[in-house]
Amino acid sequence: MEENKMGVMPVKKLLLSMSLPMMASMLVQALYNIVDSIFVARVSESAVTAVTLVFPMQNLMIALGMGAGVGVNALLSKGLGEKNYKHSDNAANTGLFLTAFHYVLFLLIGFFGSAVFINSQTSDPVIAKYAISYLRIISFMSFGCFFQVMLERLLQSTGRTHLSMISQMSGAIINIILDPIMIFGLFGFPRMEVAGAALATCIGQICAACIGTFLNIKYNHDIHLSFKKILRPDGETVKSIYFIGVPSMLMMAIGSLMTYFMNLITGMFSSTAQAVFGVYFRLQSFFFMPVFGLNNGLIPVLAYNYGAKNKNRILEALKFSVMLASGIMLMGTVTFAAIPGLLLNIFKASDDMLSIGIPALRIIGLHYPLAAIAIVLGSVFQAFAKSYYSFFVSIARQLVVLIPVAYLLALTGNINNVWWSFPIAEIVSLSVTVVFFKRVKKQVIDPL
């Protein structure tokens, strides 16, 4: 087989070719998240709050899918770099088996736990009704989400990020088109409000998964998918995927725990404060998503060149990625500082929401450039099978620092003080990340 482009193309050109499609698709995904909330906001502020309360469970679903994808990505790309094609094929087929397993697991969680989970965060019956219906729909139809994520990872792992972009963008565009139709009952469709937003999301994900299946079978010639191998997963590959992926799963699951506790902390003030937190999460995705897209393009480049023992390409890729990510996040800081009111008014913000949201955006946005560096350096942990370092960093940021500091600041009685917990936590996160990065560089990169 020919040498994969990840081993021969000039590094900057390679990263741009790998990352720009992913960044574009992530931007479309961020746009979808924002548009989705804009439509929901036209229903009521309670609807926005309801979607915010569901977010921790949604994030847990993504954690399962993305975590397994990280393990498959690292194993598959490393196998290609070593020219061990049996190894890369096992990673791909076993990953699809685990995807089906994760769907069944989440289906059970959603079926039995939806009402308990939502009622633990709110006593408002209107908000609870919206949130429970949303959560049940995305649980029952979550197979689309899981398979979309895994099939896109298979394309990314072999350097075909432009095909992954097609899958992801198709799903997001379908979501955007269906949202107003199903939420407001256009073209003869029944008005479903928040439940319509959930159904539109699931249909978009299922369509993206179907497109991803076609693209992998038709164009992804570096791997060979077999229904027989999917039904008979390789035990050692399962262990390897989880060894690499579980820290990432736990890291993202910690994000679910963080948003859950932040919902409780902001709920100490009002449901409007909870809605502001939810709106912030939608807005911040417009800057974080492109950086995550860059990260997704970077990881297979690092893993491939690690397998090929090419230290110079690894270091060059990291330096260029830090510069690019920092520039993107700096734009986020400036935007949140300059036009927070304009951003909030997109969501039909009330005077109360503006009074809470404007200081929130300006304060939280301060930590974005620091987050950019931490995200890029953290890609090393995933690419080199050191994902447990990412897990420790995530614990330090979100559980050891962010939540306790947010709670203590909430005791002052001023919601504006709570938002300072984000910059404080990011300073700690970056400090820990740098320490771990230096250790990995000394142990893994320098000896190559």
Residue pairs with C-beta under 8 A, 6 or more apart in sequence:
1 83
1 85
1 222
4 80
4 81
4 158
4 159
4 222
4 304
5 14
5 17
5 159
6 14
6 18
6 77
6 80
6 81
6 159
6 300
6 301
6 304
6 305
7 81
7 304
7 305
7 308
7 310
7 313
9 17
11 301
11 313
11 316
11 317
11 320
12 316
12 320
14 301
14 317
15 294
15 297
15 298
15 301
15 317
15 320
15 321
15 324
17 161
18 156
18 159
18 161
18 297
18 298
18 300
18 301
19 161
19 293
19 294
19 296
19 297
19 298
19 321
19 324
20 297
21 161
21 162
21 164
21 165
21 297
22 156
22 161
22 164
22 165
22 293
22 294
22 296
22 297
23 289
23 290
23 293
23 294
23 297
24 165
24 169
24 293
25 164
25 165
25 168
25 169
25 172
25 293
26 168
26 289
26 290
26 292
26 293
26 296
27 286
27 289
27 290
27 293
28 168
28 169
28 172
28 173
29 168
29 172
29 285
29 289
30 285
30 286
30 288
30 289
30 290
31 172
31 176
31 286
32 172
32 173
32 175
32 176
32 204
33 282
33 285
34 282
34 283
34 285
34 286
34 346
35 176
35 179
36 175
36 176
36 179
36 197
36 200
36 201
36 282
37 48
37 51
37 278
37 279
37 282
37 347
38 346
38 347
39 179
39 180
39 183
39 184
39 197
40 47
40 48
40 51
40 183
40 194
40 197
41 47
41 48
41 347
41 348
42 183
42 184
42 348
43 183
43 193
43 194
44 126
45 271
45 272
45 275
45 348
45 350
45 353
46 124
46 126
46 127
46 130
46 271
47 130
47 193
47 194
48 275
48 278
48 279
48 347
49 122
49 124
49 127
49 271
49 272
49 274
49 275
49 278
50 127
50 128
50 130
50 131
50 134
50 194
51 130
51 131
51 134
51 194
51 197
51 278
52 263
52 274
52 275
52 277
52 278
52 281
53 118
53 121
53 122
53 127
53 131
53 263
53 274
54 118
54 131
54 134
54 135
54 138
55 259
55 278
55 281
56 256
56 257
56 259
56 260
56 263
57 109
57 110
57 114
57 117
57 135
57 139
57 256
58 138
59 252
59 253
59 255
59 256
59 259
60 106
60 109
60 252
60 253
60 256
61 106
61 138
61 139
61 142
61 145
61 146
62 145
62 149
62 252
63 248
63 249
63 250
63 251
63 252
63 253
63 255
63 256
64 102
64 105
64 106
64 146
64 249
65 99
65 102
65 145
65 146
65 149
65 150
66 149
66 248
66 249
66 252
67 245
67 246
67 247
67 248
67 249
67 250
67 251
67 252
68 95
68 98
68 99
68 102
68 150
68 241
68 242
68 245
68 249
69 95
69 149
69 150
69 152
69 153
69 245
70 153
70 244
70 245
70 248
70 299
70 382
70 387
71 91
71 95
71 240
71 241
71 242
71 243
71 244
71 245
71 246
71 248
72 91
72 92
72 94
72 95
72 150
72 153
72 154
72 157
72 241
72 245
73 153
73 156
73 157
73 299
73 300
73 303
73 382
74 244
74 299
74 303
74 382
74 383
74 384
74 385
75 87
75 88
75 91
75 237
75 240
75 241
75 244
76 88
76 91
76 92
76 95
76 154
76 157
76 158
76 223
77 88
77 157
77 158
77 299
77 300
77 303
77 304
77 307
77 383
78 87
78 303
78 304
78 306
78 307
79 85
79 86
79 87
79 88
79 91
79 307
80 88
80 157
80 158
80 222
80 304
80 307
81 303
81 304
81 305
81 306
81 307
81 308
82 307
82 308
85 222
88 157
88 222
88 223
89 223
89 224
89 226
89 229
90 229
90 234
90 237
91 237
91 240
91 241
92 154
92 157
92 223
92 224
92 225
93 225
93 226
93 229
93 230
93 233
93 234
94 229
94 230
94 233
94 234
94 237
94 238
94 241
95 150
95 153
95 154
95 241
96 147
96 150
96 225
96 230
97 230
97 231
97 233
98 233
98 238
98 241
99 146
99 147
99 149
99 150
100 143
100 146
102 146
103 142
103 143
103 146
103 147
106 139
106 142
106 146
107 139
107 140
107 142
109 139
110 135
110 136
110 138
110 139
110 140
110 142
111 136
111 139
111 140
114 132
114 135
114 136
114 139
115 132
117 135
118 128
118 131
118 132
118 135
119 128
121 260
121 263
121 264
121 267
122 128
122 131
122 267
122 271
122 274
124 271
127 271
130 193
130 194
131 194
133 194
133 195
133 198
134 194
134 195
134 197
134 198
135 198
137 195
137 198
137 199
137 202
138 145
138 198
138 201
138 202
141 199
141 202
141 205
141 206
142 202
143 206
143 209
144 202
144 203
144 204
144 205
144 206
144 207
144 208
144 209
145 202
145 205
147 209
147 212
147 213
148 167
148 168
148 171
148 205
148 206
148 208
148 209
148 212
151 167
151 209
151 212
151 213
151 215
151 216
152 164
152 167
152 168
152 208
152 212
153 164
154 212
154 216
154 220
154 223
155 161
155 163
155 164
155 167
155 212
155 215
155 216
155 220
156 164
156 296
156 297
156 300
157 223
157 300
158 220
158 222
158 223
158 300
159 300
160 215
160 219
160 220
161 296
161 297
163 215
163 219
163 220
164 212
166 211
166 215
167 208
167 209
167 211
167 212
167 215
168 208
170 207
170 208
170 211
171 204
171 205
171 207
171 208
171 209
171 211
172 204
172 208
173 204
174 200
174 203
174 204
174 207
174 208
175 200
175 201
175 203
175 204
178 199
178 200
178 203
178 204
179 196
179 197
179 200
180 186
181 187
181 189
181 196
181 200
182 189
182 192
182 196
182 197
182 199
182 200
183 191
183 192
183 193
183 194
183 196
183 197
183 200
184 191
184 196
185 191
185 192
185 196
192 199
216 223
216 225
217 225
243 385
244 382
244 385
244 387
245 387
246 387
247 387
247 388
247 389
247 390
247 391
248 382
248 387
248 390
248 391
250 391
250 394
251 387
251 390
251 391
251 393
251 394
252 394
254 391
254 394
254 395
254 398
254 399
255 394
255 398
257 398
257 399
258 398
258 399
258 402
258 403
259 281
261 403
261 406
261 407
262 277
262 403
262 406
263 274
263 277
265 403
265 406
265 407
265 410
265 418
266 273
266 274
266 276
266 277
266 415
266 418
267 273
267 274
268 410
269 356
269 410
269 415
270 352
272 350
272 352
272 353
272 356
273 356
273 415
275 353
276 344
276 353
276 356
276 357
276 360
277 360
279 344
279 347
279 349
279 353
279 357
280 357
280 360
280 361
280 364
283 336
283 343
283 361
284 332
284 364
286 332
287 328
287 329
287 331
287 332
287 335
287 368
288 329
288 332
288 371
290 328
291 325
291 328
291 329
291 371
291 372
291 375
291 376
292 375
294 321
294 324
294 325
294 328
294 376
295 321
295 325
295 375
295 376
295 378
295 379
298 317
298 318
298 321
298 376
298 379
298 383
299 379
299 382
299 383
300 383
301 313
301 317
302 314
302 317
302 318
302 379
302 380
302 383
302 384
303 383
303 384
305 313
305 314
305 317
306 314
306 383
306 384
306 444
306 448
309 448
310 448
311 445
311 446
311 448
314 445
314 448
315 445
318 376
318 377
318 380
321 376
321 379
322 372
322 373
322 376
322 377
325 372
325 373
325 375
325 376
326 369
326 372
326 373
328 372
329 368
329 369
329 371
329 372
330 368
330 369
330 372
332 365
332 368
333 365
333 366
333 368
333 369
335 343
335 365
336 343
336 361
336 362
336 364
336 365
336 368
337 361
337 362
337 365
340 357
340 358
340 360
340 361
340 362
341 349
341 354
341 358
343 361
344 353
344 354
344 357
344 358
344 361
345 354
347 353
349 357
356 415
356 416
359 416
359 419
360 415
360 416
360 419
363 416
363 419
363 420
363 422
363 423
364 419
364 422
364 423
366 423
367 422
367 423
367 425
367 426
367 427
370 423
370 426
370 427
370 429
370 430
371 426
371 429
371 430
373 430
373 433
374 393
374 426
374 429
374 430
374 433
377 433
377 434
377 437
378 389
378 390
378 393
378 433
380 386
380 437
380 440
380 441
380 445
381 387
381 388
381 389
381 390
381 436
381 440
382 390
384 440
384 444
386 436
386 440
386 444
389 436
389 440
392 432
392 436
393 429
393 432
393 433
393 436
396 428
396 429
396 432
397 425
397 426
397 428
397 429
397 432
398 425
400 428
401 421
401 424
401 425
401 428
401 429
402 421
402 422
402 424
402 425
403 421
405 420
405 421
405 424
405 425
406 418
406 421
409 417
409 418
409 420
409 421
410 417
410 418
